[in-house]
Amino acid sequence: MSTDTIIWTQGGISEVPLARYTGQVGSVAVATIEYDGSNRLWTWWSPLAEDIWGHAQDADGAKQAAEVWLRGWLENFRPFFEMAR
């Protein structure tokens, strides 16, 4: 998975950009990052698993952390896809 695999789009309200990005692979939302002003960190999480989240100092770090988690999580499914061949 390259950095181009996850397409990050910035959220907004009435053409005002928010400090929130949603990452998608195709039509599947795989991660969200959002600035947490009270802690001054970027928080990332995934709708693919309820207990997955983390923090980073900046938006790029949060995007990278989400991608690293996604790679590891998807690795769990490798045996299933190899059997399907």
Salt bridges, closest charged atoms under 4 A:
GLU34 OE1 - ARG20 NH1 3.32
GLU67 OE2 - ARG71 NH2 3.27
GLU75 OE2 - ARG78 NE 2.56
